[in-house]
Amino acid sequence: MPKTVQGKISAISLPLMFSAQNEHHFTAENMRGRGYAEGNSVKEYLLLYYESLQSQLASVLLLSIIVVLKKDQLMRTYLSLLLLVTVLTACGQPKSNNTLITMKNERIPEGVKTDTATFGEGCFWCTEAFFQRLEGVYSVMSGYGGGFVENPTYEQVCDKNTGHIELARIVYDPAKISFDELLEVFWKTHDPTTPDRQGSDAGPQYKSVIYYHTEEQKQKAEAYKEKLDKSGAWSNPIITLIEPFKNFYPAENYHQNYYNSNQNQSYCRFVIAPKLEKFEKVFKDKLKKN
């Protein structure tokens, strides 16, 4: 374990119920890039640690079963039943109304006039999953923007030297869902009071930001922010940036449609899925019907 989390692990206890499904998010390089090496995400380190431990325990258990099966018929039956129960239990998933595992961007009907909204509210995997489910939203693309490096890679953005922020570019039909409604979802699906951080994801690429494309979007965003501040909905002041759209570079293909394509991955199961469950309850009247 990295030195940054030594001495902290004993304070947290997690069950051995994580499956090693991810091939990118928990690599050492990207954990460092997302701020984990600064000690900001002990839980994610533990997830990785326990995934590895579970895999090792499973191997030991399998070898033990092989040895025992050769010696005792009764024990063979018992262990077979135990293994079956274990497998069935391990298949449990966090509850969510979402079943759109292969959700994709929709084709825009001919003659429909669309608008674009560009939001940053932390990890774009979460942002993408929220807005994809809204009726009237045709496409959501994860990407990077606001910085000064052209066509940045994920690793470059994680190194925090590009000025870019993780963003979601949302193409929608204003006749079905308004910019005001998108703003409501934006404000209610992240914490707009924490600078350069959302939960355990820390770094300048996780800023809360609205990049407006029109003067009308700017006015609505500023009015909504002012109203929220006055309402006292948050104990701390809202620090969300509201700035003119500058640039947007699509993220790598494996970032697109991430949650829907990786629902068994640990980050998706234990971070995104619970958020989606709450989101679907709060915005049930705005969700796509199919």
C-alpha positions in Angstrom: 0.0 0.0 0.0 1.3 3.5 -0.7 2.7 5.5 2.1 0.0 8.1 1.8 -2.6 5.7 3.3 -0.6 3.9 5.9 -2.0 4.4 9.3 -5.5 5.3 8.0 -6.8 1.9 7.0 -7.5 0.7 10.5 -10.2 3.4 10.8 -12.3 1.9 8.0 -13.8 -1.5 7.8 -15.2 -2.8 4.5 -16.7 -6.2 3.7 -15.1 -8.6 1.3 -17.7 -8.2 -1.4 -15.9 -6.4 -4.2 -15.3 -8.0 -7.6 -12.2 -7.0 -9.7 -13.9 -5.9 -12.9 -12.2 -2.6 -13.7 -9.2 -2.5 -16.1 -8.5 1.2 -15.9 -9.8 3.2 -13.0 -7.8 1.5 -10.3 -4.4 1.3 -12.0 -1.7 2.9 -10.0 -1.1 5.6 -12.6 -4.7 6.7 -12.8 -5.3 6.4 -9.1 -2.4 8.8 -8.7 -3.9 11.0 -11.5 -7.3 11.2 -9.9 -5.8 12.5 -6.6 -5.8 9.1 -4.7 -2.1 9.2 -4.0 -2.5 12.4 -2.0 -4.5 10.3 0.6 -7.8 11.7 -0.6 -9.4 8.4 -1.3 -8.6 5.8 1.2 -11.8 4.0 0.4 -10.8 3.5 -3.2 -7.5 2.1 -2.1 -9.3 -0.3 0.2 -11.6 -1.3 -2.7 -8.5 -2.3 -4.7 -6.9 -3.9 -1.8 -9.9 -6.1 -1.0 -10.5 -7.0 -4.6 -7.0 -8.4 -4.7 -7.4 -10.1 -1.4 -10.7 -11.6 -2.4 -9.1 -13.0 -5.6 -6.3 -14.6 -3.5 -8.8 -16.1 -1.1 -10.9 -17.5 -3.9 -7.8 -19.2 -5.3 -6.9 -20.7 -1.9 -10.5 -21.9 -1.4 -10.6 -23.5 -4.8 -7.4 -25.4 -4.2 -8.7 -26.5 -0.8 -11.9 -27.8 -2.3 -10.0 -29.8 -4.9 -7.9 -31.5 -2.2 -10.9 -32.3 0.0 -13.1 -33.6 -2.8 -10.7 -36.4 -3.3 -11.0 -37.6 0.2 -14.6 -37.2 1.4 -17.9 -37.6 -0.5 -19.9 -36.0 2.3 -17.6 -33.0 2.5 -17.8 -32.8 -1.3 -21.6 -32.3 -1.2 -21.3 -29.8 1.7 -18.7 -27.7 -0.1 -20.6 -27.7 -3.3 -23.7 -26.3 -1.6 -21.5 -23.7 0.2 -19.9 -22.7 -3.0 -23.3 -22.3 -4.7 -24.6 -20.1 -1.9 -21.5 -18.0 -2.0 -21.7 -17.4 -5.8 -25.4 -16.5 -5.6 -24.7 -14.1 -2.7 -21.8 -12.5 -4.5 -23.9 -11.7 -7.5 -26.0 -9.2 -5.5 -26.0 -5.7 -6.9 -26.9 -2.4 -5.3 -30.6 -1.7 -6.0 -31.3 0.6 -8.9 -34.3 1.2 -11.2 -31.8 1.5 -14.1 -31.8 -1.4 -16.5 -30.4 0.4 -19.5 -27.1 -1.5 -19.6 -26.5 -0.7 -23.3 -28.0 2.8 -23.4 -26.6 4.7 -26.4 -27.0 8.2 -27.8 -30.2 8.7 -29.7 -30.6 9.7 -33.3 -31.8 13.3 -33.6 -35.1 13.3 -35.6 -35.0 15.3 -38.8 -36.3 18.9 -38.2 -35.7 18.9 -34.5 -33.7 22.0 -33.3 -31.4 21.1 -30.5 -29.4 23.1 -27.9 -26.1 22.2 -26.1 -25.3 22.5 -22.4 -21.8 21.9 -21.0 -21.4 21.1 -17.4 -18.6 19.9 -15.1 -19.6 18.4 -11.7 -16.8 16.0 -10.8 -16.1 12.7 -12.4 -17.7 12.7 -15.9 -18.7 9.0 -15.5 -21.4 10.1 -13.0 -22.4 13.2 -14.9 -22.9 11.3 -18.1 -25.0 8.6 -16.3 -27.4 11.2 -14.8 -28.1 13.2 -18.0 -28.4 10.2 -20.3 -31.5 9.2 -18.5 -33.5 12.4 -19.0 -36.3 12.6 -21.5 -35.4 15.1 -24.2 -31.6 14.5 -24.0 -30.3 13.0 -27.2 -26.6 12.6 -26.4 -24.1 13.0 -23.6 -20.4 13.0 -24.3 -17.6 12.9 -21.7 -14.7 15.1 -22.4 -12.2 17.8 -21.3 -12.5 21.5 -21.7 -11.6 25.0 -20.4 -7.8 24.4 -20.6 -5.0 25.3 -23.0 -3.7 22.0 -24.2 -5.2 20.8 -27.5 -6.5 17.2 -27.7 -5.4 16.2 -24.2 -5.3 12.6 -23.0 -6.8 11.4 -19.8 -3.4 11.0 -18.3 -2.4 14.5 -19.1 -5.5 15.9 -17.5 -4.9 13.8 -14.4 -1.4 15.3 -14.2 -3.2 18.7 -13.5 -1.1 20.7 -15.9 -3.5 21.2 -18.8 -6.1 23.6 -17.2 -8.8 21.2 -18.4 -11.9 20.1 -16.4 -13.8 16.8 -16.8 -17.0 17.8 -18.6 -20.2 16.4 -20.1 -21.5 17.9 -23.3 -25.3 17.5 -23.4 -27.3 17.8 -26.6 -31.0 18.2 -25.9 -34.4 19.1 -27.3 -35.5 22.4 -25.6 -39.1 21.5 -26.6 -38.9 18.5 -24.3 -36.6 19.6 -21.5 -35.5 23.2 -20.8 -32.1 24.5 -19.8 -33.7 25.5 -16.4 -34.5 21.8 -15.9 -31.0 20.8 -16.8 -29.7 23.3 -14.3 -31.9 21.8 -11.6 -30.4 18.4 -12.3 -26.9 19.9 -12.3 -27.3 21.6 -8.9 -28.9 18.6 -7.3 -26.4 15.9 -8.4 -23.2 17.2 -6.9 -21.8 19.4 -4.2 -21.2 22.9 -5.7 -19.5 24.2 -2.5 -16.3 22.1 -2.6 -13.5 23.7 -4.7 -11.6 21.2 -6.9 -13.3 18.2 -5.3 -16.3 15.9 -5.5 -16.2 13.3 -2.8 -13.0 11.4 -3.0 -12.1 12.8 -6.4 -9.8 15.7 -5.9 -8.0 18.0 -8.3 -8.6 21.0 -10.5 -10.1 18.7 -13.2 -13.1 18.2 -10.8 -14.2 21.8 -10.6 -17.9 22.6 -10.5 -18.5 24.6 -13.7 -21.2 25.8 -16.2 -19.8 26.8 -19.6 -22.6 28.8 -21.2 -23.1 28.8 -24.9 -25.5 31.8 -25.1 -26.2 34.9 -23.1 -29.6 33.4 -22.1 -27.8 30.4 -20.6 -25.5 32.7 -18.7 -28.4 34.7 -17.2 -30.3 31.6 -16.2 -27.3 30.0 -14.6 -26.3 33.1 -12.6 -29.9 33.7 -11.5 -30.3 30.0 -10.3 -27.0 30.2 -8.5 -28.0 33.5 -6.7 -31.3 32.0 -5.8 -29.7 28.9 -4.3 -27.2 30.9 -2.3 -30.0 33.1 -0.8 -32.1 30.0 0.0 -29.5 28.6 2.4 -29.7 25.2 0.7 -26.0 24.8 1.3 -24.3 25.8 4.5 -21.2 26.9 2.5 -21.3 29.4 -0.4 -21.6 28.0 -3.9 -18.3 28.3 -5.8 -19.5 27.0 -9.2 -17.8 28.8 -12.0 -20.1 30.3 -14.7 -18.0 31.1 -17.7 -18.3 31.3 -21.5 -17.7 28.1 -23.5 -14.1 27.9 -24.6 -13.4 24.5 -25.9 -14.3 20.8 -25.6 -12.2 17.7 -26.5 -14.0 14.3 -26.4 -12.5 11.9 -23.9 -11.2 8.5 -25.0 -13.7 5.9 -26.2 -13.5 3.8 -23.1 -14.9 6.8 -21.1 -18.0 7.1 -23.2 -21.2 5.5 -21.9 -19.0 4.3 -19.1 -21.5 3.3 -16.4 -23.9 1.5 -18.7 -21.0 -0.5 -20.1 -19.3 -1.3 -16.8 -22.1 -1.7 -14.2 -20.3 -4.6 -12.4 -17.1 -2.6 -12.0 -16.5 -1.6 -8.3 -16.6 2.2 -8.8 -19.9 1.9 -10.8 -21.5 -0.5 -8.2 -20.5 1.3 -5.0 -20.2 5.0 -6.1 -22.3 5.6 -9.2 -25.2 3.1 -8.7 -26.3 4.5 -5.2 -26.2 8.1 -6.7 -28.3 6.9 -9.6 -30.8 5.3 -7.4 -31.4 8.6 -5.5 -31.4 10.5 -8.8 -34.1 8.3 -10.3 -36.3 8.8 -7.3 -35.9 12.6 -7.2 -36.3 13.0 -11.0 -38.7 10.1 -11.8 -41.0 12.4 -13.7 -38.2 13.5 -16.0 -36.8 10.1 -16.9 -37.0 8.4 -20.3 -39.9 6.0 -20.5 -38.0 3.2 -22.1 
